[in-house]
Amino acid sequence: MRNILIVTKFTFLEVYRSRLMISLVFLALSLVVITFVASEFTYGASAKISLDIGLGIMSISNLIIAIFIGATLLSKEIEQKTLYMILSRPISRGSFLTGKILGLSSVLLLNSIVLGLVSFFLFVKNGGVIENLFWWTLYFSFLEAFTVLIFAVFFSLLTNTTLSVVYTIGIFIVGHALNETARTFLLRVSELLKIVLNICFFIVPNFYRLNLKDFLIYQQDISWNYILATQLYIYLYLIALLALVVLIFKNKNLD
């Protein structure tokens, strides 16, 4: 456990000292400016607009961090030969990988908290009333980005950085499109398409379930059963995916 925490700490500090934190400050300031300008042209709906823009910028920035840094999380260590030096010490591959993932996920969490609080401030300032669903939306957005991060790491163990980014973006798009595809007319007339879609639902995470922004903005009702079932679903999926990633990394030839 101590080794995992050490790797987590240094991974977080490495990213924190990069230009990523400068970008976070820039995003927060941009969010304030964009929301102010948008609210001037949306009389009567400035609170919803500010919330929509804020959560949108937060989700996009989380995804960019998860995809592009996740895809280089291990390849950079291998190219710079630092991975060999670290693994020569009394630390297992599984502990090292877990620490790297936790370190980057803490950056995602920091990004979510900062931009989430900015969105919170702008929403309240424009007359919005915060409900518990707001915090659930932030939490589920983080889980979505964390899942994307694990996929980026997974693909980086199997192929090069460019293809890792492409495949991860593809998984994200498909994960959001599956729910709408399930409603199409073709599925009512084709049993084969139903089978293919069911297989896709089993392999690809249903990111649509993690998107609570529409429920929040349009004040739609959402049941506790939905929230609990979605958490159980994504936790089980993440456990299986993480176990697969650790297994691949343990058996990967690093020469």
N, C-alpha and C positions, 0 to 999 in steps of 0.2 A: 504493500500500500504506500509506503514511504517513497519508493521509486516512482510510482505513478504520480504522486503529488509533486515530486521534483520536476519530472518531465512536463507536467501540466503547467507549473509555474513558469518555467523557462520558455515554453511555447507561447503562453499568454504574453510574456514580456517581449518576446521577439516580434510578435504581431503588433503589440501596443506601441513599440518604438518605431514601427514602420510608418509610412505615409497614410496607413489606413485610419489612424486616429485623427489625422488632419482632415481626411475626407469625411469622417463622422461629424466633426465640428462644422465643416462646410455644408453637409447635408442638413444639419439642424438649423443653420442660418437660412439656407435656401428654403426650408420648409416654412419658416416664419414669413419670409418675403412672399413666396408663392401663395400661401394661405391669405395673407393680407390683400394681395392684388385680386385673388379670386373672390374674396368676400365682398369686395367693392362692386362686383358685377353680378352678384347673386343675392339680391335683396330678399330677406326672409328665409334663406336657406344657408346662411353663412356657416352655421355650426356643423351641419351635415357635410358641407363641402370641405371645411377644414379637417374634419375627422376622416373623410374619404381620402383626401390628399395625404394626410399624415400617415395613415396606416398603409397606404399604397407605397409611399417612399420608404417606409420602414421595411416592408416585405421585399421590395426590389433590392434594397441594399443588403438585407440578410441573405438573399439568394445569390447575389454577386459574390459576397464573402464566402459563402458555403461552396459555391461551384469552383471559383477560380483559385481560391487558396486551398480548398480541400483537394483539388486535382494535383496540386504541387506539394502537398503536405509531406509526402514520402520521397517523391522523385528528387526534390531539391536536396534532401539529406543524402540520398544515394549518390547524386552527381558531385556533391561537395565532399564526399567520403566521410562525412561526420557520423553517418549511421554506423559504419564499421567500428569506429572508435567507441561509440556509445555502447554497442552490443558486446564489445569485448569486456565490458565491465559486468559486475554481477546484477544484470537486469535482463529479464526475459523479453522476448519479442512481443508477447501479449501485453506486458506491462508498459513497454515503450509505446506501442500503438494506442493503447487505452489513454495514456497520458497525453499524447499528441492530440487525440480526438477531443478529450476533455478541455485541453488548453484552447483549442480553436472554438469549441462550443461556448466557452466562457466569454470569448470575444463576441460571438453571436448574441449571447445573453446581455452583455453590456450595450451592444448596439440597439437591441430591442428595448432595453430600459430607458436609454437616453432619448431615442426618437419617440418612444411610447409616451414618456413624460412630457415631451414637447407637444405631442399631439393632444395629450390630456389638457395641458395648459391652454392651447389655442381653442380647443373645443369648448371648454368652460368659459373662456373669455368671450366667445361669440354667442354665449347664451345657452350652451348645451348642458344637459344634466347627465352626469356619469352614472351608469348602472353597473352591476356586477358583471354583465356580459362583456363590458369593455376589457376587463382584466382577463377574462377567458379568451377573448379574441387575441390579445397580445401573447398569451401563453400558447395557444394553438398555432399562431404564426411562428413562434420560436420552434415548436415541435416540427413544423413543416420544413423550416430551414435546416434543422438538425438532421432530419431524414435525408434531405438533399445532400448535406455534407457527407453522410455515411456512404451514399451512392457515389459521390465524387471520389472518395477514398477507395471504394470498392473497384471502380473502373480504373483508377490509377495503378492498382496492383496487377491489372490484366493487360493494359495497353499504355500508349504514350499520353502525354498531357493533353494534346489537342483533341484526340479521340475521347479522352475521359470527359472533357468539357462538353463535347458534342453529345455523347451518350447520356450524360447527366441531364442536360437540357431536354433531350428527347424524353427521358423518364418523367421529368417534371411536366412537360406538355401532355404526354399521354395520361399521366395520373390525374390531370384536371379534365381531360377530354372524355375519359371513360364514362363519367356520370351522365353527360349529355348524350353520348353515343347510345347509352342504354335506353334512352327515350325515343330513339328514332324509329321510324315506321319499318325499316328493313328487318329489325329484330323480331317483329311480329310475324314475319312471313318466312324467315330463314332460321331453321334450327341450328345450322352450322355456325352462323354468326353468333347465336346465343352461346354455343359451346366455347367458341374462340373468346368471346367477351368474358365469360366466367373464368377462363384460364388467365386472361389478362388481369382480372380483378384479384386473382390469387397471387400473381407475380408482381404486379405493379401496385404501389400504394395508392389508395384513393385519396388524393390530395384535396378533392372537393369537400370532403367531410371536415377537413381542418380549416376551411375558409368560413369564418363566422362573421366576416365584415358586413355582408349583406343583411344578416339578421340584426346586427347592431345598428346599422345606419337607417334601415327602414323599419326598425322597431318591430320585427317579426317575433312571434313567440318561438321559443326553443325549449324543449323539455330536458329535464335532468337526465332522463334515460339516454337521450341523444348524446349529451356531453360525456356521460360515464361510458357508454358503449364505444364512442369514438376514442376515448383515452385507452380503454382496454385493447381496442383494435390496433392502435398505433404502437402501443408498448410491446405487444406480442410481435408485431412486425419488426420493430427495431431490435428486439432481443435476437430474433432469428437472423436478421441482416448483420448485426454486430458479430454474432457467433461465426457466421460465414466469412466475414472480413478477417477476423482474428485467425481463423483456420487457414485461410489462403496466405496470410502474411507469415504465419509460422512455418509453412512449407514452401515458401517462395525462395527461389535461388537468387541471392543478391549479388552473385559474381558478375 
